[in-house]
């Protein structure tokens, strides 16, 4: 039997990438004419509320997801992939210092796994650039002509990161012994609860509360400073 590999599992948006890959993808698809300009009107109000601290980031990102799902229907996979690849040229190094250095260190000793709620065709090229060996992300359905249908595959499963992690452990012959996990929101709680060393990075309120309750490591990066709480 092959030796089991130690794993390091990361959320990507807001954890390694200093924004949301989905947001950047939608904006680029509008700029390049693949999505109509009116797409921005779907999430502009929630975006402004979030900027003004009158609304939540979660409400804003839900509207971006809504805009993406509605307008991706009829787009060719090849066109979306081409935009994603071009996006990586400009944004592959838009990362946090702490998690960038952690990835570079762990890739020498651990199997790097990403679990994200952004579309696979943007998460995969980003993670490939940083040496990840496996990516689980939202798979948007395509038909026999490789055109997006607007459907999402395995949506309920993908929203439960602990189940995704269990599947990866079984398929890739991984071990939780000596494992590391990094996340930034409440959607990462179930995943972080499984690993040996959970790291809560720039957490939102719900994850911060869970981290305090469970005595998890908390790291905050602001400007050129890294704080460990």
N, C-alpha and C positions, 0 to 999 in steps of 0.2 A: 504494500500500500504506500502511495506517495505521501511524503511528509506534508502535514497541514501547514498552511501559511498564515501568519498573523495578519490581521486586517486593520486598515485605517479607513474609516468611512466618513465622507464629508457631504454635507449639504453644499450647494454651490453659490446660489444667489445670496448676496449679502454676507456670505461666509468666506468665500475666496474672491469671487468677482464683486467689485465695488459698485454694484447696481443690480439690476435684474436682466438676465439674458433675454427673457421674453420681451421686456419693455424695449430694449435696444433693437431686437428683431422687428417688432411691430413698427417702430419709428423708421427703421431702415427700409422696410417694405413699403411704407407710405412714401418716403423720399424717392424711392426708385420706381414708383408707379405700380407696384404689384397690388397694393391696397389703395383705395380711394382716400382723398384728403379728409373726407367726412368721418373716417374712422376715429380720428382724434377727438371728435365731439362726444364719443361714447364715454371716454374716461377723463376728459379735460376738467370737468367740474370736481370730481373726486380728487384729481391730482392737485387742483388749487386748494381744496379743503385741507389736504394733507400738508402742502407747503405752508399753509397758514396755521397749522396745528389745530384745526377745527374738525378734522376728520382723521381716519386711521389709514395707515399704509395698506392694511389688509383690504379695506373697502376699495381703495385705488387699484390694487393689483387684481382684484376680482373683476373689475370693469375692463381692465386690459385683457384678461383671459376671455371675457365675454366678446370683446371686439375681435380677438384673434380667431376664436372658434367660428364666429359668424362669417368672417371674411376670408378664412383660409380655404373654404369650399370652392373648388374649381381651379385652384392654383396648382401648377405642376410641381411635383416634388423636386425635380431637377432645378427649377428656378429658385425655390426656397433654399435649397442646399447651396446654390451659387451665392446667394445673398449672405447666408450664414458664414461661408468661407471668407467672403470679402470682409464681413464684420470682424472676423477674428484677426485680420491683419491690423486693424486699428485698436481692438479692445483686448487682445490676449494678455497684455501686461497690465491691465487695469485691475490690479489685485491688491489685497491688503498685505502689508509687510509680514505680520505675524503668521498668517495662514500660508502665505507663500513660502516662508522659511520652514514652516512645519512640514509642508508637502515635500520640499526638497530633502529634508532630513529623513522623513518616514519612507520615501520611495526606495531608500537603500535597504530597509529592513522589513517593510510591510507591503501587503497587496493593497493597492489604492483603489477604492471603490467610491463611486459618486451616486447619490440618490437625490434626484431633483424633480420639482414639479414643473419646470420649464420644458419646452418641446425638445425631444431627443435630437432633432436635426440641428439644433443650435448648441445644446449641452455637449454632445459628443465631440464636435471639433474643438471646443474650448478645452475639454478634459484631455483630449488626445495631446494637445500642446503641452499639457502639464504632466504627462506621463501616467495618467490613470489607466488601469488595466480593464476596468469594467464600469459601464455607465447604465444606470436605470433612470429613465426619464419618461415624460409623457409621450406616448406613441399616438400620433394623429393618423387616422385611417386613410389609406389610399386605395383607389380601385385598380383594376387590371391594367389601366393605362398610366398608372402612377400619378394620378391626380387626386388631391385631397377631397374627401367626401364631407368633411365637417364633423365626422365621428371621432371619438377617442377610445382607444383600445385599453382594456384592463384599468379603467379609470378608478374604480373603487379600490382595487388592489394597490395601485400606485399611491393612493392617499394614505395608506397604512405602512409607514416606513419600517416598522418592526417586522412586518410580514415580508416586505421586500428584502430586508437584511437577512432574514432566516432563509429565504430562497437562495440568495447569493452564497451564503455559507455552505449550503448543501451542494449547490452546483459547482462551486469553485474550490471545494475542499479547503475551507478556511476554518480558523479557530478563533474563538473570542478571547482566549488566553493571551494577555498582553495587547489586547486590541485598543484602538483609539477611535473616538468619534467626535465630530465637530458640527455644531448646528447653531442657528440664531433665532429660531422661533418655536412656537408650541408644537408645530407639526413635526419637530425633531425629537420631542420628549420620549416617545416610545423607542426610538432608535438609540438615543443616548443612554436610556435605562438598561440597555443590553451590553454595552461595552465596558471594558475594564477601566478605561480612563476617559470619562465624558468631559468634553471641553465646551463650555457655553461661551460663544463669541458674539460680542455686541448684541446681547439678547433683547428681545422685546419683553414687555412686562410679564406675560404669562410664563415664558421660559425662565426669566429671572427668578420668579417665585418658586418654580419647580427646582431650580438649581440650588436656591437657598435651603429649600426643604430637604433636598437629597445630599447636600454638601458637595455639590459638583464644582469643579474648577470654573471660575468666571474670568474671562479676559475681555478687556475693552481697548479698542484702538481708536484714538482720536488725533488727527493731524499727524505729528511725528512722534507721538507718545503711545506706549503700550502699558496698560494698567492691569494688574492681576489682583482680583478682589477675593 
